[in-house]
Amino acid sequence: MGSTSAHNNEGLGRRDLIKRSAALGLIAVPTMSFLSACASGDSSSDDKVEKGEKSDKNPLAVNGSAPLEIVIFDGGFGTKYAEDAKAVYEKTYPEAKVKFSATQKIQSVLQPRFNGGTPPDLIDNSGAQQMDMGVLVGKKQLTDLTPLLDAPSIDDPAKKVRDTLRPGIVEMGQFDGDPVWIMYYAYTVYGVWYSQTALEKLDSTYPENWDDMLALCAKAKKKGIAGWTYPGKHPYYLPFSLYPFIAKIGGAEVLDAIDNLEPKAWEHPAVKAAFEAYYELVAKDYILEGTPGLDHRGSQGAWARGKALFIPNGSWVENEEAAIIPKDFKLSVGAPSSLDSSDKMPFGTLWASGGEPFIVPSKAKNVEGGMEQLRIMLSEASSKSFTSSTKSLSAFNGGTDGIELSDGLKSGVAALEKAGTNVVNPRLQDWYVKLQKEQIGVAALGEMMAGRAKPAETIKKIQAFADATAKDQSIKHFKHQ
């Protein structure tokens, strides 16, 4: 997506109809204090392990007897796929002692180690306590993964690793120029998730326009079912469907301008229209009661048990809630409904991108080992292990042959096929974590969707947050090229 101005004053049709709801507000997410955490790290000595001998079978010159430490985020994808890949590493390098651990508290566990210059060799930097990628890159805390990408792939040595990946994966790991700092291992489809069975019981289908969405929510309400829920304690899930909705209405360039922190980007008519539409869900009481107090598991659990029809989420939800999603649920994902016929992008436009960001710290003792573990993970066998155990696609462009796809995964694949080239990839969540999660999510959207702020004041608040971020010289800024 190219960077263009956020100012487009063409009419959006249904906007006038929605104005009856008044302006809406955004929820802000709890901020993570990782800025100071990455500022240090130079205090450690560079006691790197000695490199091994480079060869056709060992293109990254891994020291086969050197220890390797891996820390995985223990979230929706679980850890089985990573443990399976670790077993391959141990088989390949039997003299290596591999330390493997999992946590949901990535930042609080690893921040002190970054400060002390003793980080692990490979980290799955994900979850609510994700470390700020922009800060890590800006403070030169990460290893450039270009050697990994240019190395021969496990399955076909004639093909580089970079040539085996899904479109956009390499670019997502870039922040400023050619270096690739992050390997996004999962390929996530974001959108509005729902039970096809629940819609069938209401004699309905997924609503392709917003009027039909509201009508379906009204129909469900009469049956004692809420239209929507979301993680009220983590309202930064709302953008998973809200951001592509904005792009659908006004074009992908609106999201580019937002990512680029352009002045008045949030004042674009498409943003106002999308916010006002979402606020209608609040005004009409179509949000599950108690949602603002629910965390992600609480909201997902209520939705999976049929208390609400729709939830903005990512494809990990199928695995994360596998224990409670009924067998006849027919899990499906929908792209944002159309606002009206003046939308710039077609129905089917959605957000899909790399997820589960893996990093190799620059101060890691065994950088080569960390990259080799990623090379193993980016093989067809490891990809199949991931897809089988998580019901999600991996960054490897393939890995589904011979696997019986789950309902949610089949729906995600179908959604990608329908979207075609109309796939957007907002970058705020990896360029400016605090802005995206604590400010836009918790402080703004969270307040709006809880009914404590209107759209207009929410937009004003978010624009102020974005402007402050743009002026903050203590952080590195990024732009779409």
VEXDREN-2710 file (C-alpha; in Angstrom, 1 decimal):
% VEXDREN-2710
k/r/px/py/pz
1/MET/0.0/0.0/0.0
2/GLY/1.4/3.3/-1.0
3/SER/1.4/6.4/1.2
4/THR/-1.2/8.9/0.1
5/SER/-3.0/11.7/1.7
6/ALA/-5.8/10.9/4.1
7/HIS/-8.0/13.6/2.9
8/ASN/-10.7/12.4/0.6
9/ASN/-14.0/14.3/0.9
10/GLU/-16.1/12.2/-1.5
11/GLY/-19.5/11.2/-0.1
12/LEU/-19.9/7.9/1.6
13/GLY/-23.6/7.5/1.1
14/ARG/-24.9/5.9/4.2
15/ARG/-22.9/8.3/6.4
16/ASP/-25.8/10.7/6.5
17/LEU/-28.1/7.9/7.7
18/ILE/-25.7/6.9/10.5
19/LYS/-25.3/10.4/11.8
20/ARG/-28.4/9.8/13.9
21/SER/-26.1/7.8/16.1
22/ALA/-23.8/10.7/16.8
23/ALA/-20.1/10.6/16.9
24/LEU/-18.4/7.6/18.4
25/GLY/-15.4/7.0/20.6
26/LEU/-12.4/4.6/20.6
27/ILE/-11.1/2.2/23.3
28/ALA/-7.6/2.4/24.6
29/VAL/-5.4/-0.5/25.5
30/PRO/-3.2/-0.7/28.5
31/THR/0.2/0.6/27.6
32/MET/3.4/-1.5/27.9
33/SER/6.4/0.2/29.4
34/PHE/9.0/-1.4/27.2
35/LEU/10.5/1.8/25.9
36/SER/13.0/2.1/28.7
37/ALA/13.6/-1.7/28.7
38/CYS/15.3/-1.6/25.3
39/ALA/17.3/1.5/25.8
40/SER/20.0/-0.5/27.6
41/GLY/21.5/-3.8/26.8
42/ASP/25.0/-2.7/25.9
43/SER/26.2/-3.7/29.3
44/SER/26.7/-7.3/28.4
45/SER/29.8/-8.8/26.9
46/ASP/29.6/-10.2/23.3
47/ASP/30.2/-13.7/24.5
48/LYS/28.8/-15.3/21.3
49/VAL/29.2/-19.0/20.7
50/GLU/31.9/-19.9/18.1
51/LYS/30.4/-20.4/14.7
52/GLY/30.3/-23.9/13.1
53/GLU/31.6/-24.8/9.7
54/LYS/29.5/-23.6/6.9
55/SER/28.5/-26.3/4.4
56/ASP/25.7/-27.3/2.1
57/LYS/24.0/-29.1/5.0
58/ASN/24.8/-26.3/7.4
59/PRO/24.4/-23.1/5.4
60/LEU/24.1/-20.8/8.5
61/ALA/27.3/-22.2/10.1
62/VAL/25.5/-23.5/13.2
63/ASN/27.7/-24.6/16.0
64/GLY/26.2/-28.1/16.6
65/SER/27.4/-28.4/20.1
66/ALA/26.4/-24.9/21.3
67/PRO/23.4/-24.5/23.7
68/LEU/20.2/-22.9/22.3
69/GLU/17.5/-21.2/24.2
70/ILE/14.0/-20.7/22.9
71/VAL/11.1/-18.8/24.6
72/ILE/7.6/-19.3/23.1
73/PHE/4.4/-17.3/23.8
74/ASP/1.9/-19.7/25.3
75/GLY/-1.2/-18.5/23.7
76/GLY/-3.9/-19.5/21.2
77/PHE/-1.5/-21.5/19.1
78/GLY/-0.1/-23.5/22.1
79/THR/3.5/-24.8/22.0
80/LYS/3.3/-28.2/20.3
81/TYR/4.4/-26.9/16.9
82/ALA/7.4/-25.3/18.4
83/GLU/8.3/-28.3/20.5
84/ASP/8.0/-30.5/17.3
85/ALA/10.5/-28.1/15.5
86/LYS/12.8/-28.2/18.6
87/ALA/12.9/-32.0/18.3
88/VAL/14.1/-31.7/14.7
89/TYR/16.8/-29.3/15.8
90/GLU/17.9/-31.7/18.6
91/LYS/18.0/-34.6/16.1
92/THR/20.0/-32.6/13.6
93/TYR/22.4/-31.3/16.3
94/PRO/22.4/-34.1/19.0
95/GLU/25.2/-32.5/21.0
96/ALA/23.3/-29.2/21.5
97/LYS/21.5/-28.7/24.8
98/VAL/18.2/-26.9/24.0
99/LYS/16.4/-25.0/26.7
100/PHE/12.7/-24.5/25.8
101/SER/10.2/-22.5/27.9
102/ALA/6.8/-21.0/27.4
103/THR/5.1/-18.0/29.0
104/GLN/2.3/-15.6/28.5
105/LYS/4.3/-12.8/30.1
106/ILE/6.9/-12.1/27.4
107/GLN/7.7/-8.6/28.3
108/SER/7.9/-9.0/32.1
109/VAL/10.0/-12.2/31.8
110/LEU/12.4/-11.0/29.1
111/GLN/12.6/-7.2/29.7
112/PRO/15.2/-7.7/32.4
113/ARG/17.2/-10.0/30.2
114/PHE/17.3/-7.5/27.4
115/ASN/18.4/-4.9/29.9
116/GLY/21.2/-7.1/31.0
117/GLY/22.2/-8.1/27.5
118/THR/21.4/-11.8/28.0
119/PRO/18.3/-12.5/25.9
120/PRO/17.4/-15.9/24.6
121/ASP/18.4/-17.0/21.1
122/LEU/14.9/-17.2/19.7
123/ILE/11.7/-15.5/21.0
124/ASP/8.1/-15.7/20.0
125/ASN/7.3/-12.1/20.8
126/SER/3.5/-12.2/21.0
127/GLY/0.5/-11.7/23.3
128/ALA/-0.8/-9.0/25.5
129/GLN/2.7/-8.5/26.9
130/GLN/4.4/-8.3/23.5
131/MET/7.6/-6.2/23.4
132/ASP/7.3/-3.1/21.2
133/MET/8.8/-4.1/17.8
134/GLY/9.4/-0.5/16.8
135/VAL/11.4/0.1/19.9
136/LEU/13.4/-3.1/19.5
137/VAL/14.3/-2.2/15.9
138/GLY/15.0/1.4/16.7
139/LYS/17.4/0.4/19.6
140/LYS/19.1/-2.1/17.3
141/GLN/18.1/-5.0/19.6
142/LEU/17.4/-7.4/16.8
143/THR/19.3/-9.5/14.3
144/ASP/18.8/-9.0/10.6
145/LEU/17.3/-12.2/9.4
146/THR/18.5/-11.7/5.8
147/PRO/21.0/-14.6/6.1
148/LEU/18.1/-16.9/7.0
149/LEU/16.0/-15.7/4.1
150/ASP/18.8/-16.2/1.6
151/ALA/19.7/-19.7/3.0
152/PRO/18.6/-22.8/1.1
153/SER/15.2/-24.1/2.2
154/ILE/15.0/-27.4/4.0
155/ASP/12.8/-29.0/1.4
156/ASP/14.4/-27.7/-1.8
157/PRO/18.0/-26.5/-1.4
158/ALA/17.7/-24.9/-4.9
159/LYS/15.1/-22.6/-3.5
160/LYS/15.9/-19.9/-0.9
161/VAL/13.8/-19.7/2.3
162/ARG/12.4/-16.3/1.2
163/ASP/11.0/-17.9/-2.0
164/THR/9.0/-20.4/0.0
165/LEU/7.0/-17.8/2.0
166/ARG/3.5/-16.4/1.6
167/PRO/3.2/-13.0/0.0
168/GLY/3.9/-10.1/2.3
169/ILE/5.7/-12.1/5.0
170/VAL/9.2/-10.7/4.2
171/GLU/7.9/-7.1/3.8
172/MET/6.1/-7.3/7.2
173/GLY/9.5/-8.0/8.9
174/GLN/11.0/-4.8/7.4
175/PHE/10.7/-1.5/9.2
176/ASP/13.1/0.8/7.4
177/GLY/14.9/-0.4/4.3
178/ASP/16.0/-3.9/3.3
179/PRO/16.9/-5.6/6.7
180/VAL/14.3/-8.1/7.9
181/TRP/14.0/-8.0/11.7
182/ILE/11.0/-10.2/12.3
183/MET/9.8/-13.5/11.0
184/TYR/6.0/-13.7/11.3
185/TYR/5.4/-17.4/11.5
186/ALA/1.6/-17.7/11.4
187/TYR/-0.5/-16.4/8.6
188/THR/-3.6/-14.9/10.3
189/VAL/-6.9/-14.1/8.8
190/TYR/-8.7/-11.3/10.8
191/GLY/-12.3/-10.5/10.5
192/VAL/-15.8/-11.1/12.0
193/TRP/-16.0/-14.6/13.3
194/TYR/-19.3/-16.4/13.7
195/SER/-21.2/-19.7/13.8
196/GLN/-22.9/-20.6/10.5
197/THR/-25.2/-22.8/12.5
198/ALA/-26.3/-19.9/14.6
199/LEU/-27.1/-17.9/11.5
200/GLU/-29.0/-20.8/10.0
201/LYS/-31.2/-21.0/13.1
202/LEU/-32.1/-17.4/12.5
203/ASP/-32.8/-18.2/8.8
204/SER/-30.1/-15.8/7.9
205/THR/-26.8/-15.6/6.1
206/TYR/-23.7/-13.5/6.8
207/PRO/-24.7/-9.8/6.2
208/GLU/-22.9/-8.3/3.3
209/ASN/-24.0/-4.7/4.1
210/TRP/-24.3/-2.8/7.3
211/ASP/-28.1/-2.4/7.1
212/ASP/-28.4/-6.1/7.0
213/MET/-26.0/-6.5/9.9
214/LEU/-28.1/-4.2/12.0
215/ALA/-31.3/-6.1/11.0
216/LEU/-29.7/-9.4/11.9
217/CYS/-28.6/-8.1/15.3
218/ALA/-32.2/-6.9/15.9
219/LYS/-33.5/-10.3/15.0
220/ALA/-31.0/-12.0/17.3
221/LYS/-31.9/-9.6/20.1
222/LYS/-35.5/-10.7/20.0
223/LYS/-34.3/-14.3/20.6
224/GLY/-32.2/-13.2/23.6
225/ILE/-28.9/-13.3/21.6
226/ALA/-26.5/-10.4/21.4
227/GLY/-25.3/-9.2/18.1
228/TRP/-21.6/-8.7/19.0
229/THR/-19.1/-9.1/21.7
230/TYR/-15.4/-8.3/21.9
231/PRO/-12.6/-8.5/24.5
232/GLY/-13.5/-5.4/26.5
233/LYS/-10.3/-5.5/28.5
234/HIS/-8.4/-5.8/25.3
235/PRO/-10.4/-3.5/22.9
236/TYR/-7.5/-3.5/20.5
237/TYR/-9.2/-6.6/19.0
238/LEU/-11.8/-4.3/17.5
239/PRO/-9.5/-3.0/14.8
240/PHE/-9.3/-6.6/13.4
241/SER/-12.6/-5.9/11.7
242/LEU/-12.8/-2.1/12.1
243/TYR/-9.6/-1.3/10.1
244/PRO/-10.5/-3.3/7.0
245/PHE/-14.0/-1.7/7.3
246/ILE/-12.3/1.7/7.1
247/ALA/-10.3/0.6/4.1
248/LYS/-13.3/-0.9/2.4
249/ILE/-15.2/2.4/2.7
250/GLY/-12.4/4.9/1.8
251/GLY/-9.7/2.8/0.2
252/ALA/-6.5/1.2/1.5
253/GLU/-4.7/4.6/1.3
254/VAL/-6.7/5.7/4.3
255/LEU/-5.0/3.1/6.4
256/ASP/-1.6/4.0/4.9
257/ALA/-2.1/7.6/6.0
258/ILE/-3.0/6.4/9.5
259/ASP/0.1/4.2/9.6
260/ASN/2.2/7.1/8.4
261/LEU/0.9/9.3/11.2
262/GLU/-0.2/11.9/8.7
263/PRO/-1.9/15.0/10.2
264/LYS/-5.7/14.6/10.2
265/ALA/-5.5/11.1/8.9
266/TRP/-8.1/10.0/11.5
267/GLU/-10.5/12.7/10.4
268/HIS/-11.0/11.1/7.0
269/PRO/-14.7/10.6/6.2
270/ALA/-14.2/6.8/6.0
271/VAL/-13.0/6.7/9.6
272/LYS/-16.0/8.8/10.8
273/ALA/-18.4/6.6/8.8
274/ALA/-16.9/3.3/10.2
275/PHE/-16.9/4.6/13.8
276/GLU/-20.4/5.8/13.6
277/ALA/-21.5/2.5/12.2
278/TYR/-19.9/0.6/15.0
279/TYR/-21.3/3.0/17.5
280/GLU/-24.8/2.0/16.3
281/LEU/-24.1/-1.4/17.8
282/VAL/-23.7/0.3/21.1
283/ALA/-26.6/2.7/20.7
284/LYS/-29.0/0.0/19.7
285/ASP/-27.9/-2.3/22.6
286/TYR/-26.6/-5.0/20.3
287/ILE/-23.4/-5.6/22.3
288/LEU/-23.4/-8.5/24.8
289/GLU/-24.1/-7.1/28.3
290/GLY/-20.9/-7.1/30.4
291/THR/-18.6/-7.1/27.4
292/PRO/-16.5/-4.1/28.6
293/GLY/-15.4/-6.2/31.6
294/LEU/-14.5/-9.4/29.6
295/ASP/-11.0/-10.4/28.6
296/HIS/-10.3/-12.2/25.4
297/ARG/-11.0/-15.7/26.8
298/GLY/-14.2/-14.4/28.5
299/SER/-15.6/-12.8/25.4
300/GLN/-14.6/-15.7/23.1
301/GLY/-16.1/-18.1/25.6
302/ALA/-19.4/-16.3/25.7
303/TRP/-19.5/-16.1/21.8
304/ALA/-18.6/-19.8/21.5
305/ARG/-21.4/-20.7/23.8
306/GLY/-23.9/-18.8/21.6
307/LYS/-24.5/-15.7/23.7
308/ALA/-23.4/-13.4/20.8
309/LEU/-23.3/-13.9/17.0
310/PHE/-20.2/-12.0/16.1
311/ILE/-16.7/-11.3/17.4
312/PRO/-13.8/-9.5/15.8
313/ASN/-10.8/-11.9/16.0
314/GLY/-8.0/-13.7/14.3
315/SER/-7.8/-17.2/13.0
316/TRP/-6.2/-18.4/16.2
317/VAL/-9.6/-18.3/17.9
318/GLU/-10.5/-21.8/16.5
319/ASN/-7.6/-23.4/18.4
320/GLU/-7.8/-21.2/21.4
321/GLU/-11.4/-22.1/22.0
322/ALA/-11.3/-25.7/20.6
323/ALA/-12.4/-27.1/23.9
324/ILE/-15.7/-25.3/24.0
325/ILE/-16.7/-24.6/20.4
326/PRO/-19.5/-27.1/19.6
327/LYS/-18.9/-29.7/16.9
328/ASP/-21.8/-28.4/14.9
329/PHE/-20.7/-24.8/15.2
330/LYS/-19.6/-24.4/11.6
331/LEU/-17.0/-21.8/12.5
332/SER/-16.7/-19.1/9.8
333/VAL/-15.1/-15.8/9.2
334/GLY/-16.7/-12.9/7.4
335/ALA/-15.1/-9.8/5.8
336/PRO/-16.4/-6.4/6.9
337/SER/-19.9/-5.7/5.7
338/SER/-20.3/-3.0/3.0
339/LEU/-21.4/0.4/4.3
340/ASP/-23.1/1.3/1.0
341/SER/-22.6/1.3/-2.7
342/SER/-20.1/4.1/-2.6
343/ASP/-17.4/2.0/-0.8
344/LYS/-14.1/2.2/-2.5
345/MET/-13.3/-1.5/-2.2
346/PRO/-15.5/-4.6/-2.8
347/PHE/-17.1/-6.8/-0.3
348/GLY/-14.6/-9.5/0.6
349/THR/-11.9/-7.0/1.5
350/LEU/-10.2/-8.1/4.7
351/TRP/-7.1/-8.0/6.8
352/ALA/-4.7/-10.9/6.5
353/SER/-1.1/-10.9/7.5
354/GLY/1.7/-12.5/9.3
355/GLY/1.2/-13.2/13.0
356/GLU/3.2/-14.8/15.8
357/PRO/6.4/-12.7/15.4
358/PHE/9.7/-14.5/16.0
359/ILE/12.8/-12.5/16.7
360/VAL/16.5/-13.3/17.2
361/PRO/18.0/-10.7/19.6
362/SER/21.2/-9.1/18.5
363/LYS/22.7/-9.9/21.9
364/ALA/21.7/-13.6/21.7
365/LYS/24.7/-15.9/22.3
366/ASN/23.7/-18.3/19.5
367/VAL/22.3/-16.2/16.7
368/GLU/23.0/-18.9/14.1
369/GLY/21.2/-21.5/16.2
370/GLY/18.1/-19.2/16.5
371/MET/18.0/-18.7/12.7
372/GLU/18.5/-22.4/12.1
373/GLN/15.5/-23.2/14.3
374/LEU/13.4/-20.8/12.2
375/ARG/14.7/-22.4/9.0
376/ILE/13.5/-25.8/10.3
377/MET/10.1/-24.2/11.3
378/LEU/9.8/-22.9/7.7
379/SER/9.9/-26.4/6.2
380/GLU/6.8/-28.3/4.9
381/ALA/6.9/-30.8/7.7
382/SER/7.0/-28.1/10.4
383/SER/4.3/-26.1/8.6
384/LYS/2.1/-29.2/8.6
385/SER/2.7/-29.7/12.3
386/PHE/1.7/-26.1/12.9
387/THR/-1.4/-26.2/10.8
388/SER/-2.5/-29.6/12.2
389/SER/-2.1/-28.5/15.8
390/THR/-3.3/-24.9/15.6
391/LYS/-5.9/-25.0/12.7
392/SER/-4.1/-22.0/11.2
393/LEU/-1.9/-21.4/8.2
394/SER/1.8/-20.8/8.5
395/ALA/4.1/-18.4/6.7
396/PHE/5.2/-21.3/4.5
397/ASN/3.4/-21.1/1.2
398/GLY/1.9/-24.6/1.3
399/GLY/1.8/-27.2/4.1
400/THR/-1.8/-28.1/3.8
401/ASP/-1.6/-31.1/1.4
402/GLY/-2.9/-34.2/3.0
403/ILE/-4.3/-32.3/6.0
404/GLU/-8.1/-32.3/6.7
405/LEU/-8.8/-28.7/7.1
406/SER/-11.0/-27.6/10.0
407/ASP/-14.1/-25.5/9.5
408/GLY/-12.5/-22.2/10.5
409/LEU/-9.4/-22.9/8.4
410/LYS/-11.5/-23.8/5.4
411/SER/-13.4/-20.6/5.9
412/GLY/-10.2/-18.5/6.2
413/VAL/-8.8/-20.0/3.0
414/ALA/-12.1/-19.3/1.2
415/ALA/-12.1/-15.7/2.5
416/LEU/-8.6/-15.2/1.2
417/GLU/-9.6/-16.5/-2.2
418/LYS/-12.6/-14.2/-2.3
419/ALA/-10.5/-11.2/-1.2
420/GLY/-7.9/-11.8/-4.0
421/THR/-5.8/-8.7/-4.1
422/ASN/-8.1/-6.8/-1.8
423/VAL/-6.1/-7.7/1.3
424/VAL/-5.0/-4.9/3.7
425/ASN/-2.3/-5.0/6.2
426/PRO/-2.3/-2.1/8.8
427/ARG/1.1/-1.7/10.4
428/LEU/0.2/0.3/13.6
429/GLN/0.2/-2.8/15.7
430/ASP/3.8/-3.6/15.0
431/TRP/5.2/-0.1/14.3
432/TYR/3.6/1.7/17.3
433/VAL/2.4/-0.8/19.9
434/LYS/1.6/1.7/22.7
435/LEU/-0.4/3.9/20.3
436/GLN/-2.3/0.9/18.9
437/LYS/-3.0/-1.0/22.1
438/GLU/-3.1/1.4/25.0
439/GLN/-4.2/4.5/23.3
440/ILE/-6.3/3.7/20.3
441/GLY/-7.5/0.4/21.8
442/VAL/-8.0/0.8/25.5
443/ALA/-8.2/4.6/25.9
444/ALA/-10.3/5.4/22.8
445/LEU/-12.2/2.5/21.2
446/GLY/-12.7/0.8/24.5
447/GLU/-14.4/3.9/25.9
448/MET/-16.5/4.4/22.8
449/MET/-17.8/0.8/22.6
450/ALA/-18.5/0.8/26.3
451/GLY/-20.8/3.8/25.6
452/ARG/-18.7/6.2/27.5
453/ALA/-17.6/8.3/24.5
454/LYS/-19.2/9.3/21.2
455/PRO/-17.5/8.7/17.8
456/ALA/-16.5/12.4/17.3
457/GLU/-14.7/12.7/20.6
458/THR/-13.1/9.3/20.1
459/ILE/-11.7/10.3/16.7
460/LYS/-10.4/13.6/18.2
461/LYS/-8.7/11.7/21.0
462/ILE/-7.1/9.2/18.6
463/GLN/-5.8/11.9/16.3
464/ALA/-4.2/13.6/19.3
465/PHE/-2.6/10.4/20.3
466/ALA/-1.3/9.9/16.7
467/ASP/0.0/13.5/16.5
468/ALA/1.8/13.1/19.8
469/THR/3.4/9.9/18.6
470/ALA/4.5/11.6/15.3
471/LYS/6.2/14.4/17.3
472/ASP/7.8/12.0/19.8
473/GLN/11.5/12.1/18.9
474/SER/12.4/9.4/21.4
475/ILE/10.9/6.7/19.1
476/LYS/11.7/5.7/15.6
477/HIS/9.1/6.5/13.0
478/PHE/8.2/4.4/9.9
479/LYS/6.4/5.0/6.7
480/HIS/5.0/2.9/3.8
481/GLN/7.4/3.1/1.0
END
